[in-house]
Amino acid sequence: MINKDNCINRKSNTTKIGNNVWIGNKVTIQKGSNIPDNSIVASNSLINKDFSSSGDKLLFAGVPAKVVKSGYERIFDKKQEEMLDDYFFKNPNISSISLLEI
């Protein structure tokens, strides 16, 4: 873009998305943003700043996004995920469970 004085300013900044980050649908990530490793970004969120000093295993949500919970990460074991899906399907009245209870 050019301003009224016919001057063009360079507007660039690095964006970093950590390892094992799970990004929901319709998420906007602006330049200069940093999402830590093992984090989750909820759908329809706007990431517009550097969260690298916030730790890892974070859950982000909102416009603009903020840390809403910590200590959450994706389950990568397919068999464990299938077992949990089956458990919650058979027990619709339960909303959470410890893996130690199964």
MIRO-523481 format. One record per residue: residue number from 1; residue in three letters; y, z, x of N, C-alpha, C in turn. Coordinates in nm, 4 decimals. Last residue first. Example, Ala and Ser with C-alpha at 12.3 -4.5 7.8 and 13.67 -1.06 7.14 Angstrom:
BEGIN
<atom i="2" aa="SER" n_north="-0.2250" n_up="0.7080" n_east="1.2850" ca_north="-0.1060" ca_up="0.7140" ca_east="1.3670" c_north="0.0030" c_up="0.7870" c_east="1.2900"/>
<atom i="1" aa="ALA" n_north="-0.5690" n_up="0.7800" n_east="1.3190" ca_north="-0.4500" ca_up="0.7800" ca_east="1.2300" c_north="-0.3300" c_up="0.7800" c_east="1.3200"/>
end
This chain:
BEGIN
<atom i="102" aa="ILE" n_north="-4.5463" n_up="3.3039" n_east="-1.0495" ca_north="-4.6365" ca_up="3.1966" ca_east="-1.0942" c_north="-4.7629" c_up="3.1968" c_east="-1.0127"/>
<atom i="101" aa="GLU" n_north="-4.3821" n_up="3.4874" n_east="-0.9336" ca_north="-4.4462" ca_up="3.5239" ca_east="-1.0604" c_north="-4.5486" c_up="3.4209" c_east="-1.1066"/>
<atom i="100" aa="LEU" n_north="-4.2597" n_up="3.3767" n_east="-0.7178" ca_north="-4.3614" ca_up="3.4769" ca_east="-0.6893" c_north="-4.4394" c_up="3.5155" c_east="-0.8159"/>
<atom i="99" aa="LEU" n_north="-4.0603" n_up="3.2253" n_east="-0.8176" ca_north="-4.1801" ca_up="3.1555" ca_east="-0.7735" c_north="-4.2933" c_up="3.2521" c_east="-0.7433"/>
<atom i="98" aa="SER" n_north="-3.9172" n_up="3.3627" n_east="-1.1103" ca_north="-3.9357" ca_up="3.3717" ca_east="-0.9662" c_north="-4.0636" c_up="3.2953" c_east="-0.9287"/>
<atom i="97" aa="ILE" n_north="-3.7455" n_up="3.1826" n_east="-1.3648" ca_north="-3.8626" ca_up="3.2568" ca_east="-1.3191" c_north="-3.8647" c_up="3.2577" c_east="-1.1667"/>
<atom i="96" aa="SER" n_north="-3.5599" n_up="3.1085" n_east="-1.6636" ca_north="-3.5733" ca_up="3.1179" ca_east="-1.5187" c_north="-3.6948" c_up="3.2041" c_east="-1.4839"/>
<atom i="95" aa="SER" n_north="-3.5912" n_up="3.0811" n_east="-1.9386" ca_north="-3.4921" ca_up="2.9973" ca_east="-1.8722" c_north="-3.4956" c_up="3.0062" c_east="-1.7201"/>
<atom i="94" aa="ILE" n_north="-3.8313" n_up="3.0614" n_east="-2.1920" ca_north="-3.7986" ca_up="3.1192" ca_east="-2.0612" c_north="-3.7020" c_up="3.0253" c_east="-1.9893"/>
<atom i="93" aa="ASN" n_north="-3.9031" n_up="2.9217" n_east="-2.4154" ca_north="-3.8124" ca_up="3.0348" ca_east="-2.4352" c_north="-3.7722" c_up="3.1013" c_east="-2.3032"/>
<atom i="92" aa="PRO" n_north="-4.0933" n_up="2.7295" n_east="-2.3474" ca_north="-3.9546" ca_up="2.6872" ca_east="-2.3707" c_north="-3.8547" c_up="2.8015" c_east="-2.3879"/>
<atom i="91" aa="ASN" n_north="-4.3463" n_up="2.7008" n_east="-2.1805" ca_north="-4.2750" ca_up="2.8255" ca_east="-2.2122" c_north="-4.1268" c_up="2.7960" c_east="-2.2370"/>
<atom i="90" aa="LYS" n_north="-4.4331" n_up="2.4483" n_east="-2.1198" ca_north="-4.5223" ca_up="2.5333" ca_east="-2.1982" c_north="-4.4559" c_up="2.6636" c_east="-2.2433"/>
<atom i="89" aa="PHE" n_north="-4.2189" n_up="2.3611" n_east="-1.9666" ca_north="-4.2544" ca_up="2.2871" ca_east="-2.0878" c_north="-4.3407" c_up="2.3737" c_east="-2.1798"/>
<atom i="88" aa="PHE" n_north="-4.2279" n_up="2.5382" n_east="-1.7519" ca_north="-4.1148" ca_up="2.5470" ca_east="-1.8451" c_north="-4.1404" c_up="2.4695" c_east="-1.9734"/>
<atom i="87" aa="TYR" n_north="-4.4733" n_up="2.4495" n_east="-1.6348" ca_north="-4.4554" ca_up="2.5882" ca_east="-1.6784" c_north="-4.3427" c_up="2.5999" c_east="-1.7810"/>
<atom i="86" aa="ASP" n_north="-4.4168" n_up="2.1817" n_east="-1.5706" ca_north="-4.5241" ca_up="2.2132" ca_east="-1.6644" c_north="-4.5073" c_up="2.3546" c_east="-1.7213"/>
<atom i="85" aa="ASP" n_north="-4.2141" n_up="2.2211" n_east="-1.3801" ca_north="-4.1876" ca_up="2.1434" ca_east="-1.5014" c_north="-4.2901" c_up="2.1760" c_east="-1.6094"/>
<atom i="84" aa="LEU" n_north="-4.3614" n_up="2.3637" n_east="-1.1869" ca_north="-4.2504" ca_up="2.4287" ca_east="-1.2566" c_north="-4.2151" c_up="2.3549" c_east="-1.3858"/>
<atom i="83" aa="MET" n_north="-4.5419" n_up="2.1663" n_east="-1.1061" ca_north="-4.5922" ca_up="2.2920" ca_east="-1.1593" c_north="-4.4825" c_up="2.3643" c_east="-1.2394"/>
<atom i="82" aa="GLU" n_north="-4.3655" n_up="1.9739" n_east="-1.0040" ca_north="-4.4491" ca_up="1.9413" ca_east="-1.1204" c_north="-4.5028" c_up="2.0682" c_east="-1.1870"/>
<atom i="81" aa="GLU" n_north="-4.2641" n_up="2.1181" n_east="-0.7838" ca_north="-4.1747" ca_up="2.0728" ca_east="-0.8898" c_north="-4.2529" c_up="2.0402" c_east="-1.0175"/>
<atom i="80" aa="GLN" n_north="-4.4955" n_up="2.1476" n_east="-0.6321" ca_north="-4.4272" ca_up="2.2669" ca_east="-0.6828" c_north="-4.3333" c_up="2.2302" c_east="-0.7978"/>
<atom i="79" aa="LYS" n_north="-4.5435" n_up="1.8801" n_east="-0.5702" ca_north="-4.6424" ca_up="1.9562" ca_east="-0.6484" c_north="-4.5788" c_up="2.0815" c_east="-0.7089"/>
<atom i="78" aa="LYS" n_north="-4.3139" n_up="1.8143" n_east="-0.4179" ca_north="-4.3422" ca_up="1.7447" ca_east="-0.5438" c_north="-4.4410" c_up="1.8228" c_east="-0.6306"/>
<atom i="77" aa="ASP" n_north="-4.0813" n_up="1.9972" n_east="-0.2624" ca_north="-4.2264" ca_up="1.9915" ca_east="-0.2764" c_north="-4.2603" c_up="1.9354" c_east="-0.4146"/>
<atom i="76" aa="PHE" n_north="-3.8105" n_up="2.0346" n_east="-0.2723" ca_north="-3.8588" ca_up="1.9101" ca_east="-0.2132" c_north="-4.0098" c_up="1.8927" c_east="-0.2251"/>
<atom i="75" aa="ILE" n_north="-3.5602" n_up="2.1514" n_east="-0.4743" ca_north="-3.7022" ca_up="2.1699" ca_east="-0.4438" c_north="-3.7554" c_up="2.0358" c_east="-0.3939"/>
<atom i="74" aa="ARG" n_north="-3.2279" n_up="2.2181" n_east="-0.3559" ca_north="-3.3232" ca_up="2.1323" ca_east="-0.4231" c_north="-3.4662" c_up="2.1680" c_east="-0.3826"/>
<atom i="73" aa="GLU" n_north="-3.0716" n_up="2.5403" n_east="-0.3773" ca_north="-3.1049" ca_up="2.4173" ca_east="-0.3092" c_north="-3.2122" c_up="2.3431" c_east="-0.3879"/>
<atom i="72" aa="TYR" n_north="-2.8400" n_up="2.8085" n_east="-0.3761" ca_north="-2.9195" ca_up="2.7127" ca_east="-0.4517" c_north="-2.9500" c_up="2.5921" c_east="-0.3649"/>
<atom i="71" aa="GLY" n_north="-2.6585" n_up="2.9838" n_east="-0.2625" ca_north="-2.8005" ca_up="3.0146" ca_east="-0.2494" c_north="-2.8911" c_up="2.9217" c_east="-0.3279"/>
<atom i="70" aa="SER" n_north="-2.3881" n_up="3.0171" n_east="-0.5009" ca_north="-2.4412" ca_up="2.9932" ca_east="-0.3670" c_north="-2.5884" c_up="3.0317" c_east="-0.3648"/>
<atom i="69" aa="LYS" n_north="-2.1666" n_up="2.8669" n_east="-0.7392" ca_north="-2.2794" ca_up="2.9535" ca_east="-0.7044" c_north="-2.3211" c_up="2.9221" c_east="-0.5615"/>
<atom i="68" aa="VAL" n_north="-1.9312" n_up="2.7268" n_east="-0.7403" ca_north="-1.9603" ca_up="2.8085" ca_east="-0.8578" c_north="-2.0783" c_up="2.9022" c_east="-0.8335"/>
<atom i="67" aa="VAL" n_north="-1.6732" n_up="2.6075" n_east="-0.5556" ca_north="-1.8057" ca_up="2.6669" ca_east="-0.5408" c_north="-1.8290" c_up="2.7574" c_east="-0.6616"/>
<atom i="66" aa="LYS" n_north="-1.5141" n_up="2.3315" n_east="-0.7226" ca_north="-1.5096" ca_up="2.4595" ca_east="-0.6520" c_north="-1.6531" c_up="2.5113" c_east="-0.6431"/>
<atom i="65" aa="ALA" n_north="-1.3471" n_up="2.0205" n_east="-0.7754" ca_north="-1.4687" ca_up="2.1011" ca_east="-0.7581" c_north="-1.4384" c_up="2.2313" c_east="-0.6854"/>
<atom i="64" aa="PRO" n_north="-1.0617" n_up="1.9896" n_east="-0.9967" ca_north="-1.1335" ca_up="1.9639" ca_east="-0.8723" c_north="-1.2500" c_up="2.0611" c_east="-0.8572"/>
<atom i="63" aa="VAL" n_north="-1.3344" n_up="1.9786" n_east="-1.1776" ca_north="-1.2307" ca_up="1.8837" ca_east="-1.1378" c_north="-1.1019" c_up="1.9626" c_east="-1.1194"/>
<atom i="62" aa="GLY" n_north="-1.6798" n_up="2.0920" n_east="-1.1199" ca_north="-1.5442" ca_up="2.0943" ca_east="-1.1719" c_north="-1.4550" c_up="1.9843" c_east="-1.1195"/>
<atom i="61" aa="ALA" n_north="-1.8946" n_up="2.2412" n_east="-0.8744" ca_north="-1.8717" ca_up="2.1815" ca_east="-1.0064" c_north="-1.7235" c_up="2.1859" c_east="-1.0380"/>
<atom i="60" aa="PHE" n_north="-2.1499" n_up="2.3049" n_east="-0.6337" ca_north="-2.0112" ca_up="2.2699" ca_east="-0.6642" c_north="-2.0033" c_up="2.2110" c_east="-0.8048"/>
<atom i="59" aa="LEU" n_north="-2.3472" n_up="2.5314" n_east="-0.4792" ca_north="-2.3409" ca_up="2.4512" ca_east="-0.6004" c_north="-2.1934" c_up="2.4316" c_east="-0.6333"/>
<atom i="58" aa="LEU" n_north="-2.4808" n_up="2.5485" n_east="-0.1448" ca_north="-2.3789" ca_up="2.5779" ca_east="-0.2447" c_north="-2.3931" c_up="2.4851" c_east="-0.3644"/>
<atom i="57" aa="LYS" n_north="-2.6015" n_up="2.5597" n_east="0.1122" ca_north="-2.6769" ca_up="2.5904" ca_east="-0.0099" c_north="-2.5831" c_up="2.6319" c_east="-0.1230"/>
<atom i="56" aa="ASP" n_north="-2.3570" n_up="2.7016" n_east="0.3416" ca_north="-2.4421" ca_up="2.5943" ca_east="0.2898" c_north="-2.5203" c_up="2.6455" c_east="0.1692"/>
<atom i="55" aa="GLY" n_north="-2.0047" n_up="2.7699" n_east="0.4023" ca_north="-2.1471" ca_up="2.7964" ca_east="0.4178" c_north="-2.2292" c_up="2.6775" c_east="0.3710"/>
<atom i="54" aa="SER" n_north="-1.7384" n_up="2.7037" n_east="0.4016" ca_north="-1.7884" ca_up="2.7826" ca_east="0.2879" c_north="-1.9354" c_up="2.8196" c_east="0.3004"/>
<atom i="53" aa="SER" n_north="-1.6412" n_up="2.5284" n_east="0.5846" ca_north="-1.6357" ca_up="2.6699" ca_east="0.6215" c_north="-1.6911" c_up="2.7613" c_east="0.5112"/>
<atom i="52" aa="SER" n_north="-1.6594" n_up="2.2799" n_east="0.4567" ca_north="-1.7497" ca_up="2.3108" ca_east="0.5677" c_north="-1.7496" c_up="2.4580" c_east="0.6062"/>
<atom i="51" aa="PHE" n_north="-1.5182" n_up="2.1624" n_east="0.2552" ca_north="-1.5880" ca_up="2.2866" ca_east="0.2219" c_north="-1.6775" c_up="2.3338" c_east="0.3364"/>
<atom i="50" aa="ASP" n_north="-1.2292" n_up="1.9914" n_east="0.2246" ca_north="-1.3306" ca_up="2.0248" ca_east="0.3234" c_north="-1.3910" c_up="2.1615" c_east="0.2899"/>
<atom i="49" aa="LYS" n_north="-1.1754" n_up="1.8220" n_east="-0.0921" ca_north="-1.1347" ca_up="1.8986" ca_east="0.0257" c_north="-1.2548" c_up="1.9286" c_east="0.1135"/>
<atom i="48" aa="ASN" n_north="-1.2546" n_up="1.7070" n_east="-0.3310" ca_north="-1.1301" ca_up="1.6591" ca_east="-0.2710" c_north="-1.0833" c_up="1.7424" c_east="-0.1523"/>
<atom i="47" aa="ILE" n_north="-1.4794" n_up="1.6060" n_east="-0.5607" ca_north="-1.4746" ca_up="1.6738" ca_east="-0.4311" c_north="-1.3516" c_up="1.6192" c_east="-0.3589"/>
<atom i="46" aa="LEU" n_north="-1.5172" n_up="1.6394" n_east="-0.8899" ca_north="-1.4260" ca_up="1.5759" ca_east="-0.7956" c_north="-1.4232" c_up="1.6601" c_east="-0.6690"/>
<atom i="45" aa="SER" n_north="-1.7974" n_up="1.5800" n_east="-1.1145" ca_north="-1.7118" ca_up="1.6639" ca_east="-1.0304" c_north="-1.6243" c_up="1.5788" c_east="-0.9394"/>
<atom i="44" aa="ASN" n_north="-1.9922" n_up="1.4635" n_east="-1.2745" ca_north="-1.8524" ca_up="1.4524" ca_east="-1.3160" c_north="-1.7572" c_up="1.5399" c_east="-1.2339"/>
<atom i="43" aa="SER" n_north="-2.2629" n_up="1.6841" n_east="-1.1857" ca_north="-2.2105" ca_up="1.5600" ca_east="-1.2433" c_north="-2.0648" c_up="1.5739" c_east="-1.2833"/>
<atom i="42" aa="ALA" n_north="-2.2426" n_up="1.8973" n_east="-0.8943" ca_north="-2.2694" ca_up="1.8731" ca_east="-1.0359" c_north="-2.2052" c_up="1.7425" c_east="-1.0826"/>
<atom i="41" aa="VAL" n_north="-2.3899" n_up="1.8903" n_east="-0.5898" ca_north="-2.2631" ca_up="1.8605" ca_east="-0.6558" c_north="-2.2949" c_up="1.8213" c_east="-0.7996"/>
<atom i="40" aa="ILE" n_north="-2.5416" n_up="2.1107" n_east="-0.3650" ca_north="-2.5588" ca_up="2.0348" ca_east="-0.4883" c_north="-2.4202" c_up="2.0143" c_east="-0.5494"/>
<atom i="39" aa="SER" n_north="-2.6417" n_up="2.1265" n_east="-0.0146" ca_north="-2.5579" ca_up="2.1604" ca_east="-0.1298" c_north="-2.5896" c_up="2.0702" c_east="-0.2482"/>
<atom i="38" aa="ASN" n_north="-2.7495" n_up="2.0915" n_east="0.2413" ca_north="-2.8301" ca_up="2.1546" ca_east="0.1354" c_north="-2.7496" c_up="2.1962" c_east="0.0129"/>
<atom i="37" aa="ASP" n_north="-2.4440" n_up="2.1016" n_east="0.4335" ca_north="-2.5875" ca_up="2.0752" ca_east="0.4192" c_north="-2.6466" c_up="2.1512" c_east="0.3006"/>
<atom i="36" aa="PRO" n_north="-2.1153" n_up="2.0591" n_east="0.2724" ca_north="-2.2122" ca_up="2.1181" ca_east="0.3652" c_north="-2.3571" c_up="2.0814" c_east="0.3337"/>
<atom i="35" aa="ILE" n_north="-1.8897" n_up="1.8007" n_east="0.2564" ca_north="-1.9873" ca_up="1.8725" ca_east="0.1744" c_north="-2.0940" c_up="1.9265" c_east="0.2684"/>
<atom i="34" aa="ASN" n_north="-1.5601" n_up="1.7272" n_east="0.2870" ca_north="-1.6768" ca_up="1.7642" ca_east="0.3660" c_north="-1.7675" c_up="1.8495" c_east="0.2776"/>
<atom i="33" aa="SER" n_north="-1.2986" n_up="1.4793" n_east="0.2634" ca_north="-1.3855" ca_up="1.5819" ca_east="0.2059" c_north="-1.5047" c_up="1.6074" c_east="0.2976"/>
<atom i="32" aa="GLY" n_north="-1.1548" n_up="1.2672" n_east="0.3508" ca_north="-1.1221" ca_up="1.3964" ca_east="0.4078" c_north="-1.2087" c_up="1.5098" c_east="0.3554"/>
<atom i="31" aa="LYS" n_north="-1.1488" n_up="1.0906" n_east="0.0403" ca_north="-1.1486" ca_up="1.0917" ca_east="0.1861" c_north="-1.1003" c_up="1.2276" c_east="0.2371"/>
<atom i="30" aa="GLN" n_north="-1.3388" n_up="1.2227" n_east="-0.2404" ca_north="-1.2199" ca_up="1.1652" ca_east="-0.1781" c_north="-1.2272" c_up="1.1758" c_east="-0.0268"/>
<atom i="29" aa="ILE" n_north="-1.5803" n_up="1.1494" n_east="-0.4597" ca_north="-1.5636" ca_up="1.2168" ca_east="-0.3321" c_north="-1.4475" c_up="1.1496" c_east="-0.2602"/>
<atom i="28" aa="THR" n_north="-1.6810" n_up="1.1942" n_east="-0.7878" ca_north="-1.5835" ca_up="1.1298" ca_east="-0.7021" c_north="-1.5669" c_up="1.2145" c_east="-0.5766"/>
<atom i="27" aa="VAL" n_north="-1.9709" n_up="1.1405" n_east="-0.9813" ca_north="-1.8995" ca_up="1.2288" ca_east="-0.8897" c_north="-1.8023" c_up="1.1447" c_east="-0.8076"/>
<atom i="26" aa="LYS" n_north="-2.1524" n_up="1.0232" n_east="-1.1614" ca_north="-2.0086" ca_up="1.0170" ca_east="-1.1887" c_north="-1.9286" c_up="1.1180" c_east="-1.1058"/>
<atom i="25" aa="ASN" n_north="-2.4392" n_up="1.2379" n_east="-1.1099" ca_north="-2.3767" ca_up="1.1116" ca_east="-1.1487" c_north="-2.2271" c_up="1.1298" c_east="-1.1760"/>
<atom i="24" aa="GLY" n_north="-2.4727" n_up="1.4603" n_east="-0.8196" ca_north="-2.4935" ca_up="1.4181" ca_east="-0.9579" c_north="-2.4219" c_up="1.2868" c_east="-0.9880"/>
<atom i="23" aa="ILE" n_north="-2.6220" n_up="1.4832" n_east="-0.5113" ca_north="-2.4965" ca_up="1.4481" ca_east="-0.5782" c_north="-2.5287" c_up="1.3948" c_east="-0.7171"/>
<atom i="22" aa="TRP" n_north="-2.7468" n_up="1.6906" n_east="-0.2758" ca_north="-2.7844" ca_up="1.6306" ca_east="-0.4039" c_north="-2.6560" c_up="1.6092" c_east="-0.4822"/>
<atom i="21" aa="VAL" n_north="-2.8035" n_up="1.6753" n_east="0.0667" ca_north="-2.7055" ca_up="1.7020" ca_east="-0.0390" c_north="-2.7471" c_up="1.6244" c_east="-0.1629"/>
<atom i="20" aa="ASN" n_north="-2.9440" n_up="1.6569" n_east="0.3100" ca_north="-3.0101" ca_up="1.7082" ca_east="0.1898" c_north="-2.9114" c_up="1.7488" c_east="0.0804"/>
<atom i="19" aa="ASN" n_north="-2.6641" n_up="1.6941" n_east="0.5302" ca_north="-2.8052" ca_up="1.6600" ca_east="0.5079" c_north="-2.8567" c_up="1.7263" c_east="0.3803"/>
<atom i="18" aa="GLY" n_north="-2.3238" n_up="1.6285" n_east="0.4140" ca_north="-2.4292" ca_up="1.6911" ca_east="0.4942" c_north="-2.5685" c_up="1.6416" c_east="0.4599"/>
<atom i="17" aa="ILE" n_north="-2.0785" n_up="1.4001" n_east="0.4398" ca_north="-2.1744" ca_up="1.4508" ca_east="0.3422" c_north="-2.2935" c_up="1.5001" c_east="0.4227"/>
<atom i="16" aa="LYS" n_north="-1.7470" n_up="1.3668" n_east="0.5277" ca_north="-1.8810" ca_up="1.4022" ca_east="0.5750" c_north="-1.9626" c_up="1.4593" c_east="0.4597"/>
<atom i="15" aa="THR" n_north="-1.4888" n_up="1.1454" n_east="0.5990" ca_north="-1.5596" ca_up="1.2161" ca_east="0.4931" c_north="-1.6996" c_up="1.2439" c_east="0.5445"/>
<atom i="14" aa="THR" n_north="-1.1829" n_up="1.1163" n_east="0.7785" ca_north="-1.3289" ca_up="1.1087" ca_east="0.7712" c_north="-1.3826" c_up="1.1930" c_east="0.6558"/>
<atom i="13" aa="ASN" n_north="-0.9065" n_up="0.9231" n_east="0.6762" ca_north="-0.9593" ca_up="1.0519" ca_east="0.7123" c_north="-1.1109" c_up="1.0431" c_east="0.6968"/>
<atom i="12" aa="SER" n_north="-0.6030" n_up="0.7391" n_east="0.6444" ca_north="-0.7473" ca_up="0.7467" ca_east="0.6633" c_north="-0.7852" c_up="0.8866" c_east="0.7078"/>
<atom i="11" aa="LYS" n_north="-0.3534" n_up="0.5631" n_east="0.5983" ca_north="-0.4052" ca_up="0.6761" ca_east="0.5216" c_north="-0.5566" c_up="0.6781" c_east="0.5381"/>
<atom i="10" aa="ARG" n_north="-0.0787" n_up="0.4457" n_east="0.7608" ca_north="-0.2245" ca_up="0.4499" ca_east="0.7665" c_north="-0.2712" c_up="0.5776" c_east="0.6979"/>
<atom i="9" aa="ASN" n_north="0.1848" n_up="0.2999" n_east="0.5830" ca_north="0.1312" ca_up="0.4172" ca_east="0.6506" c_north="-0.0204" c_up="0.4116" c_east="0.6482"/>
<atom i="8" aa="ILE" n_north="0.4225" n_up="0.0564" n_east="0.6046" ca_north="0.2837" ca_up="0.0803" ca_east="0.5687" c_north="0.2338" c_up="0.1981" c_east="0.6513"/>
<atom i="7" aa="CYS" n_north="0.7346" n_up="-0.0156" n_east="0.4653" ca_north="0.6587" ca_up="0.0545" ca_east="0.5683" c_north="0.5170" c_up="0.0801" c_east="0.5164"/>
<atom i="6" aa="ASN" n_north="0.9405" n_up="-0.0997" n_east="0.3017" ca_north="0.8514" ca_up="-0.1981" ca_east="0.3634" c_north="0.7719" c_up="-0.1391" c_east="0.4796"/>
<atom i="5" aa="ASP" n_north="1.0488" n_up="0.1074" n_east="0.1659" ca_north="1.1140" ca_up="0.0698" ca_east="0.2912" c_north="1.0338" c_up="-0.0338" c_east="0.3690"/>
<atom i="4" aa="LYS" n_north="0.8774" n_up="0.1591" n_east="-0.0459" ca_north="1.0047" ca_up="0.0913" ca_east="-0.0761" c_north="1.0800" c_up="0.0471" c_east="0.0497"/>
<atom i="3" aa="ASN" n_north="0.5460" n_up="0.0958" n_east="0.0980" ca_north="0.6464" ca_up="0.1745" ca_east="0.0259" c_north="0.7767" c_up="0.0966" c_east="0.0110"/>
<atom i="2" aa="ILE" n_north="0.2297" n_up="-0.0523" n_east="0.0353" ca_north="0.3563" ca_up="-0.0578" ca_east="0.1076" c_north="0.4606" c_up="0.0206" c_east="0.0282"/>
<atom i="1" aa="MET" n_north="-0.1178" n_up="0.0000" n_east="0.0851" ca_north="0.0000" ca_up="0.0000" ca_east="0.0000" c_north="0.1232" c_up="0.0000" c_east="0.0889"/>
end
